[in-house]
Amino acid sequence: MDFNEKGFLGTAIDEFSKSVQLQYARFFQLSCQINELAHATNFELQVHNRDPQEYLTATLFLRLLNGFEATVILGAKGLLFEAKVVLRSVIETLLILKLLCKEEAFALEYLGSSKVQSLKWMNIAHESQDPNFESVRQYATPKVMEALRKEIEQHGLKKLEVEPIARRADLHYIYNSQYRLLSEQVHCLPISLDPFMVTNQEGELASFDWGPKHEDLDFIIFTNVQMLLIALVSVTKLFSLDKSGELKKIDDVLTALAPLLGKMKPDSKTAGN
């Protein structure tokens, strides 16, 4: 066993990964199934490179798919904290993608928000003496910054907020549940540290747990598949691809797995470090 010496970069984690994939086989099988459908769909998209709604949707879909796969990989390795962080990013990507598919005009709103962010970074660069901002300071001359300010004011460009996007995309229920729950992991709140600490009967810290974990893995994989499924429904509709049969099969399996959430118990191979 080399886990204490090499951690997740060693080979000892492979045994854990095999056992956890066996225990949660139905969840991982569904992940592979929808992943293959997503890749097949990706190659069928007919994207017009001058249509911002289309090329932004296709690009966001690629980002979401990468995040989906990263979540599966991290989950299989027992890196659940990190899997939750990536999964939250997947959800945020989905919220933007869904609204983009729903409202064509949102494409320009989305692109315009990057100009607001650019001006923010220009201001930060000039306020900071950090050498990493040198190239930004050289580019962001008073003339460039003033032109950008006028453009932002003229077109009413604004920074985008996640919750309003979720509402407009008809996914506020996801923002209020999965997204909020996973935000604790991203922002590293004290409660997010609990899985790394072992307490005694008196509730005092007794030791630390740095090993792989699989508690909540069913929730992570289930939610991950759910997000990709919603994305696929939106993308195939925008690009007029008929994947209704394949999507219904995945939805049926996902529905069948729902009663198992929170009921998966550790076995002898996956329990402990």
N, C-alpha and C positions, 0 to 999 in steps of 0.2 A: 504493500500500500504506500503510494507516494503522495497522498493527498495533503498530509501535514507539511510536506516539503515543497510541493509544486501547486497545490490547490487545484483549481479548475483547469489549469494548463497541463496537468499530469495525465496519466492514463487510468488512474484509479476511478475517475469519474465515469468511465465508460460502462462499468458494471452497473452503476446506479442508473445511468441513462437507459440501458437496455431493459432493466427491470421496471422502470417507471413507464416506459413506452408500452410495455406488456400490460401493466396494470391499467393504464388509461388507453388501451388499444383502440376503443371505439372513438375516442376523441381525436387521437392522432390519425386514424384512418380517414375520418371526415376531413381533417385538415389537409391531408394529401389529396383527397378527392376534389375539394374546392380549389386547391392550389393549381391542380392540373387544368381545371376548367378556366380559371383566371388567366393562366398563361396562354391557353388556346384562344381565349377571347381577345387577349392583347394583340395577337398577330392578325386578328380579323378587323381591327379598327381601321377604318378609312378616314384618316385625319387630314383635313385641309389646313395647310400651314399658315393661312391668312385668316383663319377663323379662331379667334382667341378662346371661345367657349370650347371648341373641340380640342385644340392642342393643349390647353391648360388641363382639361379633364383627363386626357390621355397621360399627361405627365404626372398629375396627382395620383392617378390610378397606379402608375409604376411605383411611385413613392409608397403608397399604401401597401402594395403587394410586397415590396421589400420589407416593410415593417411587419407585415403579417408573418413572413417567413422567419424573420429575426426573432419574433416572439415565440414561435414554435421551437426554434433551435435553443433559445435560452431556457425555455420551459423544460425541454427534454434534458438539459444539463443540470437542472435544479437551481438555476439562477433566477428565482422567482421575483425577487425585488427588481432586478434589471428587466425581466420580462414585462412586469407591470409598467415600468417607465416607458418602454417602447410601445406597449399597447395603448397607453394614453395618447401617444403621438399618432398612432393609427386612428384612434377615434377623432382626434382633432382634424386629421387629414380628411376623414370621411365627412365630417360636418361641412367642410369647405367644398369638397367634391359634390356632395348631394345638392347643396345650394346652387352650385355652378351648373349642374345638370337641369335644375328646376328653373333658374332665372338666367337667361342669356345675358342680360344687362349686368349681372354681377361680375362678369369677366373683367370689364373695365374698372369696376369698383375694386376688385381684388388686385389688379395690376397697379392701380393708382395708390393703393395703400403702401406699396413698396417705396414710392417716392417720399411719403411721409417718414418712413423708417430711414431712408437715405439721408434726409435732412437732419434727423435726430443724430445719426452717426457722425455727420459732418460737424455738428455742434459739439459732440463729445470729443471728437478728435482735436478740435481747436482748444477745448478746455483742458485737455490732457497733454502731458509732456511725454507720454509713453512713445517710444520709438516705433512700436508696431502700427501707430497711426500716421506715420510720416507720409506715406503715399497718399493717404486720404487728405491730409492737410495740404499737400501740394496741389491736389486736384480741386479741392473745395475752396476756390478763391471767393472773395466777396461777390464778384460778378456771378459766378456759378450758383452760389447759395441764394442770392437775391432772385435770380431767375427761377430757381426751384420754389422759393417761397411764393412768388407770384403765381406760378402754375398751380400750386396746391390750393391757394386762395381762390383763384379763378374758377377752378373745376370742383371746388368743395371736397377735395380729397381728405380722407380720414383714416386713422388707424382702425383696423378691424378688431372687434371684440368677439370672443368665442361664444358667449351666451346668446347675443342677438343673432349670430349666424345660425346657431342651433335652432332657435325659434323659427327663423325664416325657412330653414330646411326641413321643418316638421320633425325634428329629432331632439326636441328639448327634453323628452323623457330619458334619452340616453345621456344628455349633459347632466341631468339632475341625479342620475344614478351612477352608472359605470364611470363616467368622466370624473365626477366629483370624488368618488371613492379612490380612484387611481391617482388623483392629484396629490394625495397625502404622500405617495411614494416619490413623486417628482420633486415636491417642495421639501422633502426630507424633514417632515414634522417629527416631533419626539415619538409619536405613536408608531411611526414607520421603523423605529429602531427595535421595537419589541421582539421581532423574530430572531434578532441576533443576541438576545440576552436570555439566560436561563435563571429562573428565580427558585428559591426554596419555598417550603411550606409557609414561612412567615412573610413571603413576598419580597424578600431581599435578594439582591443580585448574588448568584452563586458561581456562575461561570458564563462563558460566551459560546455561542453556537455559530461557527463559521462554515459549516458543512452545507451540502446541497439539501434542498427542501422540495416537498411536493404538495404541501397543504395549499389549497386554493388553485391548484393546477387545473382542476376541472373548470373552475370559473374563468380562468385565464384563456384556456383553449376554446371554451364555448363562446365567450365574448369575442375572441379573435375571429372565429368563423362567422359569427353573427355580423360583425362589422364588414367583413369582406363580402358577405352575401348581399347586404344592403347596397354596397358599392357596385356590385355586379348588376343588380337590378337596375340601378340608375344609369350606369354606363351603357348597358345593352339597349336600354330604352332610348337614350340619346342618339346612339349610332344605329338604331333600327336593326338590331341583331336579335333573332329569335332563339333565346336560350331558356325559354319558359319551362320546358320539360326537365332539363338538367337542374335548373334552379329549384324547381318544386321537389325533386328527389332529395336535394341537400337540405331544403327547408324541412322536409318530413323527418329526416334523420336527426336534424337539430332539435326538432320538437320532441322526438322520442328520447333524446338525451337529457332534456330539461329536468325531468324528475330525479335524475342522478346527482344533480348539483348539490354539493354540501354533504353528500352521503358516502363519498369515497373514503375508505379507511386504509391506513398504512399497512403494508404487509411486512414480513420479516426482512426482506431485502432492501426496502426503501425507508424503513424506520431508522431514525438516528443518523449519526455521521458516518 
